[in-house]
Amino acid sequence: MNYRPDKYGNQISILGYGCMRFKGSFSDTERQVMTAVEQGVNYFDTAYVYPGNEETLGKVLAKNNLRDKVFIATKLPHYLVRSSDKMESIFTEQLRRLQTDYVDFYLMHMLTGVDTWERLKSLGIIQWLEEKKKSGAIRQVGFSYHGNSDAFLKLIDVFDWDFCQIQYNYMDEHSQAGRRGLYYAYEKGVPVFIMEPLRGGKLVNRLPEEAKHIFEEYPVRHTPAQWALRWLWNQKEVTCVLSGMNSLEMVQDNINTACTADVGEIGPAEEEMLKQVVNAINSKVKVGCTGCAYCVPCPKNVDIPGTFAAYNRRYSENKFWGLVEYAMCTALRKTRTSASNCVQCGKCESHCPQNIEIRKELKNAEKELEGPLYKFVCKLQKVFDLF
């Protein structure tokens, strides 16, 4: 197994175990986790809101006396927090589930922007975290993030984070936090952990035939999953890549890849091949947006790149997950960034290097993405003041 250092010099396996997709019997999960640990995986990521997840991980680690051999990462669901007492009760429950008295890496789950962080600060989050770090109950503090790169850059600067976690893969190179966010965090000395390296399996199971053919014809033979992981590990700015492994075959294959991957193995020819794959996937997209973000900030706070990324995902991958991504990027935040905010001023179009008819496409995206389900999510957010 290959390792990279975190902020404090701890050696983190470049392959992390994303526990969200645990499935099957306890004995199956135990076997998979044990195999991973035995072969060098030492970072395990779970969360309070993943059903049964923390309990399962805690049981496996306790039963096999593995606690001191791994790093546990779990998350505070800030959207459920209304007081410091709630922070404490959630954290106490997490320790009980995980059968431990400390958490190595503690994340603010799906932190959406500076406004959300300010709300948590008003509830005493900084003092609470400082007390936990001083006692050793929390070793490092970070956040996970879905949203655009501008908001991500601001979040990096509002606190002395120990690490962060972003969605990043060869399809999301210029969307969400993107390469821009990855480099910025790295330059600030904030280690970056990667989630969704395969876009929930879409870069393996739902590739168009043309993309599959490109991989098959390339003289260097790797599976689509191996190419996606190697592309990430080729970047020194990436500390660890989380994979939602749920079979022994997947565990072993990812470990084999992690043991042989390194910075510098993806050269210009491989990058060009992967661009061809991206083009094949994007052949079904609706808007030729590259996510460069020259069109923002919008006077009405529309997340233009995020909207188009979700709109395209709806057609190139999966309708439902396109809606989910859109809701996460626009509705589930303190200040809504929906396409429907657009007042047709046209400022964005004057900056677009792709000459996209942004106003027209935002209207199209609004019709497709802001249906009854989206409006229901917005209503829930408003009623419960989730962020």
C-alpha positions in Angstrom: 0.0 0.0 0.0 1.2 3.5 -0.7 0.8 6.3 1.8 0.7 10.1 1.9 1.1 12.3 5.0 -1.7 14.3 6.6 -1.2 17.8 8.1 0.6 16.3 11.1 2.7 13.7 9.4 0.5 10.7 10.0 0.8 8.3 7.1 -2.6 7.8 5.4 -3.3 5.0 3.0 -4.0 6.5 -0.4 -7.0 4.2 -0.6 -9.6 5.0 2.0 -12.6 2.8 2.8 -15.9 4.6 2.2 -18.3 2.8 4.5 -21.5 4.4 3.2 -22.1 1.5 0.8 -21.7 -1.3 3.4 -24.2 -4.1 2.3 -24.8 -7.7 2.9 -24.4 -9.6 6.1 -22.2 -8.5 9.0 -19.8 -11.4 8.3 -19.4 -10.3 4.7 -18.6 -6.7 5.8 -16.3 -7.9 8.5 -14.3 -10.0 5.9 -14.0 -7.0 3.6 -12.9 -4.6 6.3 -10.4 -7.2 7.6 -9.0 -7.8 4.2 -8.5 -4.0 3.7 -6.8 -3.5 7.0 -4.5 -6.6 6.6 -3.4 -5.1 3.2 -2.7 -1.6 4.5 -5.9 0.4 4.3 -6.0 2.5 7.5 -8.6 5.2 6.8 -12.3 4.5 7.3 -15.0 7.1 6.5 -18.5 6.9 7.9 -21.2 9.4 9.1 -23.9 9.9 11.7 -26.7 9.8 9.1 -25.6 6.6 7.2 -28.1 4.1 8.6 -26.4 1.4 10.8 -23.0 2.5 9.4 -21.2 3.7 12.5 -22.4 0.7 14.5 -21.2 -1.8 12.0 -17.8 -0.2 11.7 -17.4 0.0 15.4 -18.4 -3.6 15.9 -15.9 -4.9 13.3 -13.1 -2.8 14.8 -13.8 -3.7 18.4 -14.4 -7.4 17.7 -11.0 -7.7 15.9 -9.1 -5.3 18.2 -8.3 -3.0 15.3 -9.0 0.4 16.8 -5.4 1.5 17.2 -4.5 0.3 13.7 -6.9 2.6 11.8 -8.1 6.2 11.5 -11.8 6.7 11.9 -13.5 9.6 10.1 -17.1 10.5 10.9 -19.3 13.5 10.5 -21.4 16.0 12.4 -24.8 16.6 10.7 -24.7 20.3 11.2 -28.2 20.6 9.6 -29.6 18.8 12.7 -27.8 21.0 15.2 -29.6 23.9 16.9 -27.5 24.1 20.1 -24.1 23.1 21.6 -26.0 20.5 23.6 -27.1 18.9 20.4 -23.5 18.7 19.2 -22.6 17.0 22.4 -25.5 14.5 22.3 -24.7 13.6 18.6 -21.0 13.2 19.3 -21.6 11.1 22.4 -23.9 8.8 20.4 -21.3 8.5 17.7 -18.6 7.4 20.2 -21.1 4.8 21.6 -21.8 3.5 18.1 -18.1 3.3 17.1 -17.1 1.8 20.4 -14.3 4.3 20.9 -13.5 7.3 23.1 -12.0 9.4 20.3 -12.5 10.2 16.6 -9.4 10.8 14.4 -11.0 12.9 11.7 -14.2 14.8 12.4 -16.0 16.5 9.5 -18.8 19.1 9.3 -21.0 17.0 7.0 -21.8 18.7 3.7 -20.9 22.2 4.8 -22.5 24.4 2.2 -20.9 27.8 2.6 -19.6 30.5 4.9 -23.1 31.4 6.0 -23.6 27.9 7.3 -20.3 28.0 9.2 -21.2 31.4 10.7 -24.4 29.8 12.0 -22.5 27.1 13.6 -20.1 29.6 15.1 -23.0 31.4 16.7 -23.9 28.1 18.4 -20.5 27.8 19.9 -19.0 25.2 17.5 -15.4 26.7 17.7 -15.3 26.5 21.5 -16.8 23.0 21.4 -14.3 21.7 18.9 -11.4 23.3 20.8 -12.5 21.5 24.0 -12.8 18.2 22.1 -9.4 18.6 20.5 -7.8 19.6 23.9 -9.2 16.5 25.5 -8.2 14.2 22.6 -11.8 13.2 21.8 -11.4 14.7 18.4 -7.9 14.7 16.8 -8.5 16.6 13.5 -11.4 18.8 12.2 -12.5 19.2 8.6 -15.5 19.5 6.4 -17.1 17.7 3.4 -18.3 19.8 0.5 -20.6 19.8 -2.5 -21.0 23.1 -4.3 -19.1 25.5 -6.5 -15.4 26.3 -6.3 -15.9 30.0 -5.3 -17.8 29.0 -2.1 -15.2 26.3 -1.4 -12.3 28.8 -1.6 -14.0 31.0 0.9 -14.7 28.1 3.3 -11.0 27.1 3.2 -10.1 30.6 4.6 -12.6 30.9 7.4 -11.1 28.4 9.8 -7.8 26.6 10.5 -9.0 23.3 9.0 -6.9 20.2 9.4 -8.3 18.6 6.2 -11.3 18.7 3.8 -13.2 16.3 1.6 -14.5 17.0 -1.9 -16.2 15.3 -4.8 -13.5 15.1 -7.5 -12.9 12.8 -10.5 -12.0 13.2 -14.2 -15.5 14.2 -15.0 -15.7 16.8 -12.2 -12.3 18.3 -12.9 -13.8 21.7 -13.4 -17.1 21.5 -11.5 -17.9 21.5 -7.8 -14.6 22.3 -5.9 -12.7 21.1 -8.9 -9.0 21.2 -9.6 -9.1 24.9 -8.7 -10.3 24.0 -5.2 -7.9 21.1 -4.9 -4.9 23.2 -5.7 -6.0 26.0 -3.4 -6.5 23.8 -0.4 -3.1 22.1 -1.1 -1.3 25.5 -1.3 -2.9 26.4 2.0 -1.6 23.2 3.6 -5.0 21.6 3.9 -4.9 17.9 3.0 -7.7 16.9 0.5 -9.6 13.6 0.8 -11.6 12.6 -2.3 -15.1 11.2 -2.4 -17.1 10.0 -5.4 -14.0 9.1 -7.5 -16.2 7.0 -9.7 -19.3 9.2 -9.4 -21.1 6.5 -7.4 -20.1 3.9 -9.9 -21.3 5.9 -13.0 -17.8 6.0 -14.4 -17.8 2.2 -14.4 -21.3 0.9 -14.8 -22.9 3.6 -17.0 -20.3 4.5 -19.5 -21.5 4.9 -23.1 -20.3 2.3 -25.5 -18.0 4.8 -27.2 -16.2 5.5 -23.9 -15.8 1.8 -23.2 -14.3 1.3 -26.6 -11.7 4.0 -26.0 -10.6 2.3 -22.8 -10.5 -1.1 -24.6 -8.4 0.1 -27.5 -5.8 2.0 -25.4 -2.5 0.0 -25.4 -2.1 0.4 -21.6 -4.8 -1.9 -20.2 -6.7 -0.9 -17.1 -10.3 -1.2 -16.2 -12.4 2.0 -16.2 -12.3 2.0 -12.3 -8.5 1.6 -12.3 -8.1 4.5 -14.8 -10.3 6.8 -12.6 -8.4 6.0 -9.5 -5.0 6.3 -11.1 -5.9 9.7 -12.5 -6.5 10.9 -9.0 -3.4 9.3 -7.4 -1.4 10.8 -10.2 -1.9 14.2 -8.5 0.3 14.9 -5.5 -2.4 17.3 -4.1 -4.6 14.3 -3.4 -4.0 12.7 0.1 -6.5 9.9 0.1 -9.3 8.6 -2.3 -12.4 7.1 -0.7 -13.9 4.1 -2.4 -17.3 2.7 -1.4 -16.2 -0.9 -1.4 -18.9 -3.6 -0.8 -17.4 -6.8 -2.1 -14.1 -8.7 -1.6 -13.4 -8.4 -5.3 -13.7 -4.7 -5.2 -11.6 -4.4 -2.1 -8.8 -6.5 -3.6 -8.9 -4.8 -7.0 -8.7 -1.3 -5.5 -5.9 -2.4 -3.2 -3.9 -3.8 -6.1 -4.4 -0.5 -7.9 -3.3 1.5 -4.9 -0.2 -0.5 -4.4 1.0 0.3 -7.9 -0.3 3.8 -8.5 1.9 6.8 -8.1 2.4 10.5 -9.1 3.7 10.9 -12.7 2.3 7.7 -14.3 -0.4 9.5 -16.2 1.3 11.4 -19.0 0.1 13.6 -21.9 -1.1 10.6 -23.9 -3.1 9.2 -21.0 -4.6 12.6 -20.3 -5.6 12.9 -23.9 -7.2 9.5 -23.9 -9.2 10.4 -20.8 -10.3 13.7 -22.4 -11.7 11.5 -25.3 -13.6 9.5 -22.7 -15.0 12.7 -21.2 -16.0 13.9 -24.6 -17.8 10.6 -25.3 -19.7 10.9 -22.0 -20.5 14.6 -22.7 -21.8 13.8 -26.2 -25.2 13.5 -24.5 -25.0 16.6 -22.4 -27.3 19.6 -23.0 -24.9 22.5 -22.3 -21.2 22.7 -23.3 -20.2 24.2 -20.0 -16.6 23.5 -18.9 -17.2 24.8 -15.4 -14.6 27.5 -15.8 -16.8 29.8 -13.6 -16.0 33.0 -15.6 -19.8 33.6 -15.6 -19.9 34.1 -11.8 -20.5 35.7 -9.4 -24.1 36.3 -10.6 -25.8 39.5 -9.3 -28.8 37.3 -8.3 -26.6 34.5 -6.9 -27.4 31.9 -9.5 -24.9 29.0 -9.3 -24.5 28.8 -13.1 -21.8 26.2 -13.4 -23.5 24.0 -10.7 -26.8 24.3 -12.5 -25.4 23.2 -15.8 -23.4 20.4 -14.2 -26.6 19.0 -12.7 -28.5 19.6 -15.9 -25.9 17.7 -17.9 -25.7 14.9 -15.4 -29.5 14.4 -15.7 -29.0 13.5 -19.4 -25.6 11.9 -19.5 -25.9 9.7 -16.4 -29.1 9.5 -14.5 -32.2 11.7 -14.2 -32.6 11.2 -10.4 -29.0 12.0 -9.5 -29.1 15.1 -11.7 -32.0 16.3 -9.5 -30.1 15.4 -6.3 -27.0 17.2 -7.4 -29.0 20.3 -8.3 -30.8 20.3 -5.0 -27.5 20.0 -3.1 -25.9 22.8 -5.1 -28.8 25.3 -5.1 -31.5 24.6 -2.6 -29.8 23.1 0.5 -28.0 26.3 1.5 -28.7 29.4 3.4 -29.1 31.6 0.3 -30.7 29.8 -2.6 -28.8 29.7 -5.9 -31.5 28.4 -8.2 -31.7 29.0 -11.9 -35.1 30.6 -11.2 -33.3 33.5 -9.6 -32.1 34.6 -13.0 -33.5 38.0 -14.1 -32.0 37.8 -17.6 -29.5 40.6 -17.2 -27.0 38.9 -19.5 -23.9 39.8 -17.5 -22.8 36.2 -17.4 -22.9 35.8 -21.2 -20.4 38.6 -21.7 -17.8 36.6 -19.8 -18.5 33.1 -21.2 -15.5 31.9 -23.3 -17.7 29.1 -24.7 -20.3 31.7 -26.0 -23.1 29.8 -24.3 -26.6 31.3 -24.4 -26.6 31.1 -20.6 -29.9 32.9 -20.1 -31.7 30.6 -22.5 -30.1 27.5 -21.0 -30.9 28.5 -17.5 -34.6 28.7 -18.4 -34.3 25.2 -19.9 -32.6 23.9 -16.8 -35.2 25.5 -14.6 -38.0 23.7 -16.5 -36.2 20.4 -16.2 -34.9 20.6 -12.6 -37.3 22.8 -10.6 -40.2 20.5 -10.6 -42.5 19.3 -7.7 -39.7 17.3 -6.0 -37.3 20.3 -6.0 -40.0 22.6 -4.7 -40.8 20.1 -2.0 -37.1 20.1 -1.0 -37.1 23.9 -0.9 -40.2 24.0 1.3 -38.6 21.5 3.7 -35.4 23.6 3.9 -37.5 26.7 4.6 -39.8 25.1 7.2 -37.0 23.4 9.1 -34.3 26.1 8.5 -31.9 23.2 7.7 -29.0 25.5 6.9 
